[in-house]
Amino acid sequence: MKIWLDGKLVEESEAKISVFDHGILYGDGVFEGIRFYNRRVFRLEEHIKRLFESARAIALKLPWSEEEVCQYTIDTVKANGLDDGYVRLVVTRGAGGLGLSPYLCETPSMFIIASTIKLYPQEHYDNGLSLITCATRRPAPGALMPQVKSLNYLNNVMAKIEAIQAGAVEGVMLNEQGYVAECTGDNIFLIKDGRLITPQVSDGALDGITRRVILELADQLGVPYEERSMTRYDIYTSDECFLTGTAAEVIPVKSLDQREIGDGKPGEVTLRFISAFRELAGSTGASID
């Protein structure tokens, strides 16, 4: 496997960063995950723009341009000879001292990994996921801005542990006011009376790229939608529910907290969105060739 690391492609065994890197010591950095299909990187420019916005939000100035990082991403995918898969970009503050101050780090570091990924077993795409509500809350915007994809994902990891220990694959995270924010790694949508509903970003939801695609597809499919505050009651009583994310793509949900959603099977509208997303993702994107 070839890894892009600070300006050059190296073998996986040679892809090393300093133990004094603030990304390791303090989770001080940002990342993006991007899918590619049929040798096309899906929504590449949107992802790279968000990477730069996350960096700007944490006062991390990147020494590369967005155009350069787009090209580095394509180069990494091409070097690994993959047609379909997932590429992860990680930017750290760089090596510094053991002190907390980010100003001890002179130069940011970036590495790019291109590989294959399967987030959930196929049976869950066929039959739907069972979710639980996590006790771990989504960080308040005043503590950590939810739009920043930072390397400090411990909050989500702890929520994921809760879900797995409860026998579920994924869990719903609430904000401090008790409203639904998102899942541990995915955005959440529901269908009620033919209407698509998803939490607003101000409630702690990441403004996901796949989330944006679904809202675009809603217009094309003629499905009315709204972004608003949601409670667990809204999910319990919904007709259909599905999750979205770059790694997860679009995956149906069959229950939350052992309450069956709809008839407990992937719904008709959900299946329309899955089909439309796959068609779009498989036919558009930045060419690797």
C-alpha positions as semicolon CSV with decimal commas, in nm:
position;residue;x (nm);y (nm);z (nm)
1;M;0,000;0,000;0,000
2;K;0,123;0,346;-0,093
3;I;0,067;0,629;0,157
4;W;0,098;0,998;0,070
5;L;0,298;1,158;0,351
6;D;0,408;1,520;0,354
7;G;0,477;1,552;-0,015
8;K;0,565;1,202;-0,132
9;L;0,422;0,855;-0,176
10;V;0,586;0,598;0,049
11;E;0,530;0,236;0,141
12;E;0,301;0,174;0,438
13;S;0,596;0,051;0,646
14;E;0,773;0,383;0,587
15;A;0,473;0,606;0,669
16;K;0,581;0,736;1,010
17;I;0,520;1,051;1,210
18;S;0,685;1,181;1,525
19;V;0,571;1,069;1,871
20;F;0,581;1,442;1,952
21;D;0,314;1,515;1,691
22;H;0,025;1,703;1,851
23;G;-0,219;1,490;1,655
24;I;-0,105;1,192;1,863
25;L;-0,046;1,375;2,189
26;Y;-0,364;1,582;2,195
27;G;-0,587;1,481;1,903
28;D;-0,491;1,816;1,755
29;G;-0,582;1,794;1,390
30;V;-0,860;1,737;1,137
31;F;-0,957;1,471;0,885
32;E;-1,182;1,384;0,593
33;G;-1,306;1,055;0,453
34;I;-1,399;1,034;0,086
35;R;-1,545;0,757;-0,129
36;F;-1,444;0,675;-0,484
37;Y;-1,642;0,466;-0,731
38;N;-1,551;0,345;-1,079
39;R;-1,224;0,539;-1,063
40;R;-1,403;0,863;-0,977
41;V;-1,364;1,043;-0,642
42;F;-1,712;1,141;-0,525
43;R;-1,763;1,503;-0,418
44;L;-1,387;1,553;-0,391
45;E;-1,387;1,933;-0,397
46;E;-1,662;1,956;-0,132
47;H;-1,470;1,727;0,101
48;I;-1,143;1,913;0,058
49;K;-1,316;2,246;0,112
50;R;-1,457;2,111;0,439
51;L;-1,112;1,987;0,540
52;F;-0,975;2,338;0,498
53;E;-1,271;2,489;0,684
54;S;-1,217;2,249;0,976
55;A;-0,849;2,346;0,984
56;R;-0,932;2,716;0,974
57;A;-1,178;2,675;1,261
58;I;-0,904;2,536;1,487
59;A;-0,650;2,798;1,376
60;L;-0,447;2,544;1,177
61;K;-0,302;2,705;0,864
62;L;-0,235;2,454;0,588
63;P;0,068;2,503;0,362
64;W;-0,109;2,350;0,061
65;S;-0,384;2,485;-0,162
66;E;-0,720;2,311;-0,199
67;E;-0,634;2,232;-0,560
68;E;-0,306;2,070;-0,456
69;V;-0,473;1,854;-0,192
70;C;-0,734;1,742;-0,447
71;Q;-0,451;1,631;-0,674
72;Y;-0,263;1,458;-0,391
73;T;-0,582;1,265;-0,315
74;I;-0,623;1,152;-0,674
75;D;-0,252;1,059;-0,692
76;T;-0,285;0,840;-0,381
77;V;-0,587;0,654;-0,512
78;K;-0,420;0,604;-0,850
79;A;-0,095;0,480;-0,693
80;N;-0,284;0,203;-0,514
81;G;-0,456;0,078;-0,828
82;L;-0,807;0,084;-0,682
83;D;-1,131;0,130;-0,874
84;D;-1,362;0,155;-0,572
85;G;-1,285;0,235;-0,211
86;Y;-1,229;0,495;0,055
87;V;-0,961;0,758;0,102
88;R;-0,879;0,919;0,437
89;L;-0,692;1,248;0,471
90;V;-0,547;1,332;0,811
91;V;-0,388;1,667;0,895
92;T;-0,211;1,717;1,228
93;R;-0,069;2,026;1,392
94;G;0,273;1,865;1,350
95;A;0,559;1,785;1,584
96;G;0,618;2,011;1,882
97;G;0,701;1,983;2,249
98;L;0,514;1,809;2,527
99;G;0,346;2,136;2,617
100;L;-0,013;2,205;2,516
101;S;0,062;2,519;2,316
102;P;0,001;2,464;1,943
103;Y;0,255;2,736;1,867
104;L;0,532;2,488;1,951
105;C;0,444;2,306;1,627
106;E;0,616;2,470;1,333
107;T;0,490;2,264;1,039
108;P;0,160;2,076;0,990
109;S;0,177;1,717;0,872
110;M;-0,062;1,538;0,635
111;F;-0,102;1,179;0,528
112;I;-0,349;1,024;0,285
113;I;-0,458;0,659;0,290
114;A;-0,652;0,489;0,007
115;S;-0,800;0,147;0,076
116;T;-1,120;-0,054;0,064
117;I;-1,390;-0,028;0,330
118;K;-1,712;-0,198;0,434
119;L;-1,858;-0,022;0,735
120;Y;-2,152;-0,256;0,800
121;P;-2,224;-0,618;0,701
122;Q;-2,445;-0,656;0,391
123;E;-2,731;-0,800;0,598
124;H;-2,782;-0,458;0,758
125;Y;-2,816;-0,292;0,419
126;D;-3,069;-0,559;0,323
127;N;-3,269;-0,569;0,647
128;G;-3,188;-0,248;0,836
129;L;-2,995;-0,151;1,148
130;S;-3,108;-0,175;1,508
131;L;-3,018;0,141;1,702
132;I;-3,007;0,235;2,069
133;T;-3,002;0,577;2,231
134;C;-2,660;0,652;2,379
135;A;-2,619;0,808;2,723
136;T;-2,307;0,986;2,594
137;R;-2,417;1,325;2,466
138;R;-2,296;1,516;2,163
139;P;-2,054;1,792;2,273
140;A;-2,214;2,133;2,302
141;P;-2,115;2,385;2,030
142;G;-1,961;2,601;2,302
143;A;-1,723;2,315;2,388
144;L;-1,633;2,183;2,044
145;M;-1,796;2,303;1,724
146;P;-1,984;2,007;1,571
147;Q;-1,884;2,110;1,217
148;V;-1,515;2,051;1,289
149;K;-1,407;1,698;1,193
150;S;-1,132;1,687;1,453
151;L;-0,903;1,398;1,542
152;N;-1,046;1,399;1,893
153;Y;-1,328;1,151;1,835
154;L;-1,328;1,000;2,183
155;N;-1,682;1,120;2,250
156;N;-1,808;0,927;1,949
157;V;-1,594;0,625;2,034
158;M;-1,748;0,605;2,383
159;A;-2,096;0,627;2,235
160;K;-2,005;0,352;1,986
161;I;-1,891;0,132;2,276
162;E;-2,231;0,183;2,440
163;A;-2,412;0,075;2,124
164;I;-2,200;-0,238;2,073
165;Q;-2,224;-0,341;2,438
166;A;-2,603;-0,306;2,413
167;G;-2,607;-0,545;2,119
168;A;-2,661;-0,276;1,854
169;V;-2,435;-0,168;1,571
170;E;-2,501;0,204;1,591
171;G;-2,640;0,452;1,841
172;V;-2,830;0,781;1,838
173;M;-2,661;1,071;2,016
174;L;-2,862;1,351;2,173
175;N;-2,748;1,703;2,251
176;E;-2,759;1,851;2,599
177;Q;-3,117;1,970;2,542
178;G;-3,229;1,616;2,461
179;Y;-3,276;1,669;2,089
180;V;-3,142;1,422;1,834
181;A;-2,807;1,534;1,693
182;E;-2,678;1,242;1,486
183;C;-2,547;0,890;1,529
184;T;-2,193;0,804;1,638
185;G;-2,066;0,831;1,282
186;D;-2,365;0,901;1,059
187;N;-2,638;1,156;0,998
188;I;-2,996;1,043;1,054
189;F;-3,310;1,092;0,843
190;L;-3,667;0,983;0,890
191;I;-3,976;0,970;0,672
192;K;-4,310;1,074;0,819
193;D;-4,626;1,102;0,607
194;G;-4,416;1,120;0,290
195;R;-4,194;1,397;0,425
196;L;-3,817;1,373;0,478
197;I;-3,696;1,509;0,812
198;T;-3,342;1,546;0,950
199;P;-3,192;1,733;1,248
200;Q;-3,071;2,084;1,186
201;V;-2,696;2,134;1,214
202;S;-2,744;2,374;1,504
203;D;-2,864;2,078;1,712
204;G;-2,520;1,917;1,682
205;A;-2,547;1,736;1,350
206;L;-2,245;1,735;1,124
207;D;-2,321;1,902;0,793
208;G;-2,233;1,578;0,618
209;I;-2,150;1,566;0,249
210;T;-2,375;1,262;0,199
211;R;-2,642;1,446;0,401
212;R;-2,622;1,729;0,148
213;V;-2,652;1,482;-0,140
214;I;-2,969;1,334;0,010
215;L;-3,127;1,680;0,033
216;E;-3,036;1,740;-0,332
217;L;-3,188;1,405;-0,428
218;A;-3,503;1,488;-0,232
219;D;-3,564;1,777;-0,473
220;Q;-3,505;1,549;-0,772
221;L;-3,731;1,275;-0,635
222;G;-4,006;1,518;-0,544
223;V;-3,987;1,438;-0,172
224;P;-4,054;1,743;0,049
225;Y;-3,806;1,785;0,333
226;E;-3,733;1,991;0,640
227;E;-3,444;2,036;0,880
228;R;-3,574;2,075;1,234
229;S;-3,523;1,971;1,593
230;M;-3,613;1,606;1,649
231;T;-3,673;1,394;1,958
232;R;-3,659;1,020;2,000
233;Y;-4,039;1,023;1,984
234;D;-4,013;1,145;1,624
235;I;-3,798;0,845;1,537
236;Y;-4,012;0,597;1,732
237;T;-4,323;0,707;1,543
238;S;-4,168;0,757;1,200
239;D;-4,270;0,555;0,896
240;E;-3,911;0,497;0,783
241;C;-3,561;0,585;0,895
242;F;-3,216;0,570;0,741
243;L;-2,860;0,684;0,810
244;T;-2,609;0,850;0,579
245;G;-2,234;0,894;0,581
246;T;-1,938;0,874;0,349
247;A;-1,835;0,531;0,476
248;A;-2,188;0,405;0,547
249;E;-2,339;0,554;0,227
250;V;-2,718;0,515;0,278
251;I;-2,838;0,241;0,513
252;P;-3,191;0,169;0,643
253;V;-3,288;0,151;1,011
254;K;-3,541;-0,101;1,141
255;S;-3,564;-0,011;1,511
256;L;-3,459;0,228;1,787
257;D;-3,448;0,113;2,149
258;Q;-3,635;-0,203;2,046
259;R;-3,921;0,003;1,902
260;E;-3,988;-0,120;1,549
261;I;-3,990;0,157;1,291
262;G;-4,272;0,125;1,039
263;D;-4,307;-0,243;0,955
264;G;-3,949;-0,313;1,061
265;K;-3,821;-0,337;0,704
266;P;-3,650;-0,091;0,468
267;G;-3,925;0,141;0,344
268;E;-4,021;0,233;-0,010
269;V;-3,896;0,592;0,011
270;T;-3,571;0,480;0,173
271;L;-3,511;0,235;-0,109
272;R;-3,569;0,514;-0,363
273;F;-3,302;0,725;-0,196
274;I;-3,059;0,430;-0,183
275;S;-3,108;0,362;-0,554
276;A;-3,076;0,729;-0,651
277;F;-2,763;0,772;-0,439
278;R;-2,592;0,467;-0,587
279;E;-2,670;0,581;-0,939
280;L;-2,532;0,929;-0,873
281;A;-2,222;0,813;-0,685
282;G;-2,138;0,557;-0,949
283;S;-2,152;0,802;-1,239
284;T;-2,005;1,130;-1,113
285;G;-1,687;1,254;-0,949
286;A;-1,330;1,362;-1,016
287;S;-1,163;1,117;-1,253
288;I;-0,856;0,927;-1,134
289;D;-0,737;0,868;-1,490
